[in-house]
Amino acid sequence: MSAWTVAVVEPGGRRAKRVVEASGREGARVAASSDGALVLSVVPSRAAANSLRLSRKALEEFTSMAAILLPAGLTLRDALTVLAESSDSKEARRFSQGILARIDSGVPFVEAVRDSGAEAPAIWTGLARAGERTGSLDAVMPRLAAWLESGREACEKTAGALVYPAIVLSMAVLGMLGLAFWALPRLGAMFAEFGSGGPELSGRLEAAGVSVALVLSFLGALALAWPFVAAARKRNEAFGARFDALLLSVPLLGSLLADRAVFAFAFAMETLVSGGLPLDEALRESAGAVGNLAVARDVLILRDRVRSGASLSKAFRETKRLPRRLGTWFAIGERSGAPEAVFARVRALYERKTARTLERLVALAEPAIILAVGVAMIAMVLLFIVPLFTAYGSLL
């Protein structure tokens, strides 16, 4: 059952809007006109659509099932009907029912996904839209299913490798909190009662506690600021492009993000060009699938240059974020008349590069966190233990 907003003229002549639950547009029309009201329009309820959120796990299940059903010859509507009835996840079933209801009302597939409130990755939305335009959703869905599965495996591998360092870091932070807000104030009060050197030691302990509190507050503020930065990135494209460009300049992380953006670009272009989309349209669609707004601007520059008559290989000379050597490879594709084969090679190359960079980051994360904990311990000794024993010795 889905929610529908029905505009009606009531028997008394007053116009009104009613929200009804029904399995389809016709059922909503019948339910809204049961008291004799004249139905003017029936549209999916925006409020109900925005209340539905799709987790990454449910999106992966939906995509995997679609990747099986669509290549088997089922139409999109039939596949959605099967998904709405047989998905293991209740969330995926509700999502499929909502998409089916919106498609029955004439809404395109990707727009129906957006109306449902599902926050699918940019590459998923971009390729699904392209597959819908070219009539190749049956070929796109298996690729998206494999992409989602590889992303999940990478996340699980990363999370598994960081469990122990995260526990160590959490214990160190808790220890510093205990020192700053419980142990040090009590020690300061105790030493303040001593004569010579006591007040001085108390002041030093209080200053050390304030320093630790300030550092932890700064780190906490950074963590709390991230959701606001992410929201600003979505609302303001210029800010988002500058922020994404800044991330690309971070050592190691920037390399991973750049390689992943090139992989997404090549993945999208391979699918779009092989699906029959013209080059300029494929570039426009792939810009929305890249994910990184700074790289997406480079892709739009490529599109503008191609539309003005330049070849894709020459257009690469004007980009800032995309590797220039890609222009040489695409020149080969243009000469051979098989650009999709070049995109496939680039996609495979950067998929391997992304996997290697991720493994390197995961391997470095554990010693980096342990090193950070060690530095924190040394700082604690210098700030607390050494002054404590020094001042205690002066009191004897």
C-alpha positions as CSV (number, residue, x, y, z in Angstrom):
1,M,0.0,0.0,0.0
2,S,1.2,3.5,-0.9
3,A,0.0,7.0,0.0
4,W,-1.6,9.1,-2.7
5,T,-2.7,12.8,-2.7
6,V,-6.0,13.1,-4.4
7,A,-7.5,16.5,-5.5
8,V,-11.3,16.3,-5.4
9,V,-14.4,18.5,-5.6
10,E,-16.6,17.5,-2.7
11,P,-20.4,17.0,-3.1
12,G,-20.9,20.5,-1.6
13,G,-18.7,22.1,-4.3
14,R,-15.6,22.7,-2.2
15,R,-12.2,21.8,-3.5
16,A,-10.0,19.7,-1.2
17,K,-7.0,17.4,-1.1
18,R,-7.2,13.9,0.4
19,V,-4.4,11.5,1.3
20,V,-5.5,7.9,0.9
21,E,-3.7,4.5,1.1
22,A,-4.0,2.3,-2.0
23,S,-2.0,-0.1,-4.0
24,G,-2.3,1.9,-7.2
25,R,-3.6,5.1,-8.8
26,E,-7.0,3.5,-9.6
27,G,-7.5,2.2,-6.1
28,A,-6.7,5.7,-4.8
29,R,-9.3,7.2,-7.2
30,V,-12.0,4.8,-6.0
31,A,-11.2,5.3,-2.3
32,A,-11.3,9.1,-2.6
33,S,-14.6,9.2,-4.6
34,S,-16.5,6.8,-2.3
35,D,-18.6,9.6,-0.9
36,G,-19.5,11.0,-4.4
37,A,-16.6,13.4,-4.7
38,L,-15.3,14.3,-8.2
39,V,-11.6,13.3,-8.6
40,L,-9.5,15.9,-10.3
41,S,-6.0,14.4,-10.0
42,V,-4.1,11.6,-8.3
43,V,-0.4,11.9,-7.5
44,P,1.9,10.0,-5.1
45,S,2.0,11.6,-1.7
46,R,5.2,13.7,-1.2
47,A,5.0,13.4,2.5
48,A,4.8,9.7,2.4
49,A,7.6,9.5,-0.2
50,N,9.9,11.6,1.9
51,S,9.3,9.4,5.0
52,L,10.8,6.4,3.3
53,R,14.5,5.9,3.6
54,L,16.4,3.1,2.0
55,S,19.5,1.7,3.7
56,R,22.6,0.7,1.6
57,K,21.9,-3.0,2.4
58,A,18.3,-2.8,1.1
59,L,19.5,-0.9,-2.0
60,E,22.0,-3.7,-2.6
61,E,19.3,-6.4,-2.2
62,F,17.0,-4.5,-4.6
63,T,19.7,-4.0,-7.2
64,S,20.9,-7.7,-6.9
65,M,17.3,-9.0,-7.4
66,A,16.8,-6.6,-10.4
67,A,20.1,-7.8,-11.9
68,I,18.6,-11.3,-11.9
69,L,15.1,-10.5,-13.0
70,L,15.6,-8.0,-15.8
71,P,18.2,-10.0,-17.8
72,A,15.8,-13.0,-17.5
73,G,13.4,-11.1,-19.8
74,L,11.0,-9.6,-17.3
75,T,9.7,-6.0,-17.9
76,L,10.6,-3.4,-15.3
77,R,7.0,-3.4,-13.9
78,D,7.0,-7.2,-13.7
79,A,10.4,-7.2,-11.9
80,L,9.2,-4.6,-9.4
81,T,6.1,-6.7,-8.8
82,V,8.2,-9.7,-8.0
83,L,10.5,-7.6,-5.8
84,A,7.6,-6.2,-3.9
85,E,6.3,-9.7,-3.1
86,S,9.5,-11.7,-2.6
87,S,12.3,-9.6,-1.2
88,D,13.7,-10.8,2.1
89,S,13.9,-7.3,3.4
90,K,10.7,-5.5,4.5
91,E,12.4,-2.3,3.6
92,A,13.2,-3.4,0.1
93,R,9.6,-4.7,-0.4
94,R,8.2,-1.3,0.7
95,F,10.6,0.5,-1.6
96,S,9.6,-1.7,-4.6
97,Q,5.9,-1.1,-3.9
98,G,6.5,2.6,-3.8
99,I,8.5,2.6,-7.0
100,L,5.8,0.4,-8.7
101,A,3.0,2.8,-7.6
102,R,4.9,5.8,-9.0
103,I,5.7,4.1,-12.3
104,D,2.0,3.2,-12.7
105,S,1.2,6.9,-12.3
106,G,3.6,7.8,-15.2
107,V,6.7,8.8,-13.3
108,P,10.0,7.6,-14.8
109,F,12.0,5.0,-12.9
110,V,14.8,7.2,-11.6
111,E,12.5,10.0,-10.7
112,A,10.4,7.4,-8.8
113,V,13.5,6.3,-6.9
114,R,14.2,9.9,-6.0
115,D,10.5,10.6,-5.0
116,S,10.7,7.6,-2.7
117,G,13.4,9.4,-0.6
118,A,16.0,6.8,-1.3
119,E,19.5,8.3,-1.0
120,A,21.2,6.2,-3.7
121,P,24.9,6.9,-4.6
122,A,25.4,9.3,-7.5
123,I,26.8,6.6,-9.7
124,W,23.8,4.4,-9.1
125,T,21.4,7.1,-10.0
126,G,23.4,8.3,-13.0
127,L,23.7,4.9,-14.6
128,A,20.2,3.8,-13.8
129,R,19.0,7.0,-15.6
130,A,21.2,6.3,-18.5
131,G,20.0,2.7,-18.7
132,E,16.4,3.8,-18.6
133,R,17.0,6.3,-21.4
134,T,18.8,3.7,-23.6
135,G,16.5,0.8,-22.7
136,S,19.5,-1.1,-21.2
137,L,18.5,-1.4,-17.6
138,D,18.9,-5.2,-17.9
139,A,22.6,-4.6,-18.7
140,V,23.2,-1.8,-16.2
141,M,21.7,-3.5,-13.1
142,P,24.2,-6.4,-13.0
143,R,27.1,-3.9,-13.2
144,L,25.6,-1.8,-10.4
145,A,25.0,-4.9,-8.3
146,A,28.7,-5.9,-8.7
147,W,29.7,-2.4,-7.9
148,L,27.6,-2.3,-4.7
149,E,28.9,-5.7,-3.6
150,S,32.5,-4.7,-4.1
151,G,31.9,-1.5,-2.1
152,R,30.3,-3.5,0.7
153,E,33.2,-5.9,0.8
154,A,35.7,-3.0,0.9
155,C,33.8,-1.4,3.8
156,E,33.7,-4.7,5.7
157,K,37.4,-5.3,5.2
158,T,38.2,-1.8,6.4
159,A,35.9,-2.0,9.4
160,G,37.4,-5.4,10.4
161,A,41.0,-4.1,10.2
162,L,40.2,-1.0,12.3
163,V,38.3,-2.6,15.1
164,Y,41.4,-3.1,17.3
165,P,43.0,0.3,16.7
166,A,39.6,1.9,17.3
167,I,39.2,0.2,20.7
168,V,42.7,1.3,21.7
169,L,42.0,4.9,20.6
170,S,38.7,4.9,22.5
171,M,40.3,3.7,25.7
172,A,43.0,6.4,25.4
173,V,40.3,9.1,24.9
174,L,38.3,7.8,27.9
175,G,41.5,7.8,29.9
176,M,42.2,11.4,29.0
177,L,38.7,12.4,29.8
178,G,39.0,10.8,33.2
179,L,42.2,12.6,33.9
180,A,41.0,16.0,32.7
181,F,37.6,16.0,34.5
182,W,38.0,13.7,37.5
183,A,41.6,12.9,38.6
184,L,43.3,16.2,37.9
185,P,40.7,18.4,39.7
186,R,40.9,16.2,42.8
187,L,44.7,16.2,42.8
188,G,44.8,19.9,42.3
189,A,42.5,20.5,45.3
190,M,44.6,18.1,47.4
191,F,47.9,19.8,46.6
192,A,46.5,23.3,47.0
193,E,46.3,22.5,50.7
194,F,50.0,22.0,51.0
195,G,52.4,24.8,51.8
196,S,55.4,25.6,49.7
197,G,54.9,24.5,46.1
198,G,51.4,23.1,46.6
199,P,49.4,26.0,45.0
200,E,51.9,26.1,42.1
201,L,51.4,22.4,41.4
202,S,47.6,22.8,41.7
203,G,47.8,25.5,39.1
204,R,49.9,23.4,36.8
205,L,47.5,20.5,37.1
206,E,44.5,22.7,36.4
207,A,46.2,24.1,33.3
208,A,47.0,20.6,32.1
209,G,43.4,19.6,32.6
210,V,42.2,22.6,30.6
211,S,44.6,21.8,27.8
212,V,43.4,18.2,27.5
213,A,39.7,19.4,27.6
214,L,40.4,21.9,24.9
215,V,42.0,19.3,22.6
216,L,39.2,16.9,23.1
217,S,36.6,19.6,22.6
218,F,38.3,20.6,19.3
219,L,38.2,17.0,18.1
220,G,34.6,16.6,19.2
221,A,33.7,19.8,17.4
222,L,35.3,18.5,14.2
223,A,33.3,15.3,14.4
224,L,30.0,17.2,15.1
225,A,30.7,19.7,12.2
226,W,30.9,17.0,9.6
227,P,27.1,16.5,9.1
228,F,26.8,20.3,8.6
229,V,29.6,20.4,6.1
230,A,28.0,17.4,4.2
231,A,24.7,19.3,4.1
232,A,26.3,22.5,2.9
233,R,28.1,20.5,0.2
234,K,24.8,19.2,-1.1
235,R,23.1,22.6,-1.0
236,N,25.9,24.8,-2.4
237,E,27.6,23.4,-5.5
238,A,30.4,25.9,-5.5
239,F,31.3,25.1,-1.9
240,G,31.0,21.4,-2.6
241,A,33.4,21.7,-5.5
242,R,35.9,23.6,-3.4
243,F,35.6,21.1,-0.5
244,D,36.0,18.1,-2.8
245,A,39.0,19.7,-4.4
246,L,40.5,20.2,-0.9
247,L,39.9,16.5,-0.1
248,L,41.8,15.6,-3.3
249,S,44.8,17.4,-2.0
250,V,45.0,15.3,1.2
251,P,47.9,12.8,1.0
252,L,46.9,9.2,0.4
253,L,43.2,9.9,0.9
254,G,43.2,12.3,-2.0
255,S,44.9,9.7,-4.2
256,L,42.2,7.2,-3.3
257,L,39.4,9.6,-4.0
258,A,40.9,10.7,-7.3
259,D,41.3,7.1,-8.4
260,R,37.8,6.2,-7.3
261,A,36.4,9.2,-9.3
262,V,38.2,8.2,-12.4
263,F,37.0,4.6,-12.0
264,A,33.4,5.9,-11.7
265,F,33.8,8.1,-14.7
266,A,35.2,5.3,-16.8
267,F,32.6,2.8,-15.5
268,A,29.8,5.3,-16.4
269,M,31.2,6.1,-19.8
270,E,31.8,2.4,-20.7
271,T,28.1,1.6,-19.9
272,L,26.7,4.7,-21.6
273,V,28.7,4.6,-24.8
274,S,28.1,0.8,-25.2
275,G,24.4,1.5,-24.6
276,G,24.3,3.8,-27.7
277,L,24.3,7.2,-26.1
278,P,26.1,10.0,-28.0
279,L,29.4,11.1,-26.5
280,D,28.3,14.5,-25.3
281,E,25.2,13.1,-23.6
282,A,27.3,10.3,-22.1
283,L,29.7,12.9,-20.7
284,R,26.8,14.8,-19.2
285,E,25.3,11.7,-17.5
286,S,28.7,10.5,-16.3
287,A,29.3,13.9,-14.6
288,G,26.4,13.1,-12.3
289,A,27.8,9.6,-11.6
290,V,31.3,10.6,-10.6
291,G,30.4,11.7,-7.0
292,N,33.3,14.2,-6.6
293,L,32.0,17.6,-7.6
294,A,35.5,18.9,-8.5
295,V,36.0,16.0,-10.9
296,A,32.5,16.4,-12.2
297,R,33.3,20.0,-13.3
298,D,36.2,18.6,-15.3
299,V,33.9,16.1,-17.0
300,L,31.5,19.0,-17.9
301,I,34.5,20.9,-19.4
302,L,35.2,17.8,-21.5
303,R,31.5,17.9,-22.7
304,D,31.7,21.5,-23.6
305,R,34.9,21.0,-25.6
306,V,33.4,18.0,-27.4
307,R,30.2,19.9,-28.2
308,S,32.4,22.7,-29.7
309,G,34.0,20.3,-32.1
310,A,37.1,19.1,-30.2
311,S,38.0,15.4,-29.9
312,L,37.8,13.8,-26.5
313,S,41.5,13.2,-26.4
314,K,42.4,16.9,-27.1
315,A,39.7,18.1,-24.6
316,F,41.6,16.3,-21.8
317,R,44.4,19.0,-22.0
318,E,42.1,21.5,-20.4
319,T,41.1,19.4,-17.3
320,K,42.7,19.8,-13.9
321,R,41.6,16.8,-11.9
322,L,41.4,14.0,-14.6
323,P,44.8,12.4,-15.5
324,R,46.2,13.9,-18.7
325,R,47.4,10.5,-19.9
326,L,43.8,9.4,-20.3
327,G,43.7,11.7,-23.4
328,T,46.4,9.5,-25.0
329,W,44.4,6.3,-24.4
330,F,41.2,7.8,-25.7
331,A,43.1,9.0,-28.8
332,I,43.7,5.3,-29.5
333,G,40.0,4.5,-29.0
334,E,39.1,7.3,-31.4
335,R,41.4,5.9,-34.1
336,S,40.3,2.3,-33.6
337,G,36.6,3.3,-33.5
338,A,36.0,1.4,-30.3
339,P,36.0,3.9,-27.4
340,E,34.0,1.7,-25.2
341,A,36.9,-0.8,-25.2
342,V,39.2,1.9,-23.9
343,F,36.8,2.9,-21.2
344,A,36.6,-0.7,-20.2
345,R,40.4,-0.9,-19.9
346,V,40.6,2.4,-17.9
347,R,37.8,1.1,-15.6
348,A,39.6,-2.1,-14.9
349,L,42.9,-0.3,-14.3
350,Y,41.5,2.2,-11.9
351,E,39.4,-0.5,-10.1
352,R,42.7,-2.3,-9.3
353,K,44.4,1.0,-8.4
354,T,41.5,1.8,-6.0
355,A,41.7,-1.6,-4.4
356,R,45.5,-1.3,-3.9
357,T,45.3,2.2,-2.4
358,L,42.5,1.1,-0.1
359,E,44.6,-1.8,1.1
360,R,47.5,0.5,1.7
361,L,45.4,2.9,3.7
362,V,44.0,0.1,5.8
363,A,47.5,-1.3,6.4
364,L,48.7,2.2,7.5
365,A,45.7,3.0,9.6
366,E,46.5,0.6,12.4
367,P,50.1,1.7,13.1
368,A,49.0,5.4,12.6
369,I,46.3,5.1,15.3
370,I,48.7,3.2,17.6
371,L,51.3,6.0,17.0
372,A,48.7,8.6,17.9
373,V,47.9,6.8,21.1
374,G,51.6,6.6,21.9
375,V,52.0,10.3,21.3
376,A,49.0,11.0,23.6
377,M,50.5,8.8,26.3
378,I,53.9,10.7,26.1
379,A,52.0,14.0,26.3
380,M,50.1,12.8,29.3
381,V,53.4,11.8,31.0
382,L,55.0,15.2,30.2
383,L,51.9,17.2,31.2
384,F,50.9,15.3,34.3
385,I,53.4,12.7,35.7
386,V,56.7,14.6,35.4
387,P,55.3,17.8,37.0
388,L,53.5,15.8,39.6
389,F,56.7,14.0,40.8
390,T,58.8,17.1,40.5
391,A,56.4,19.2,42.7
392,Y,55.9,16.3,45.1
393,G,59.7,16.0,45.5
394,S,59.8,19.8,46.3
395,L,57.2,19.3,49.0
396,L,59.3,16.6,50.9
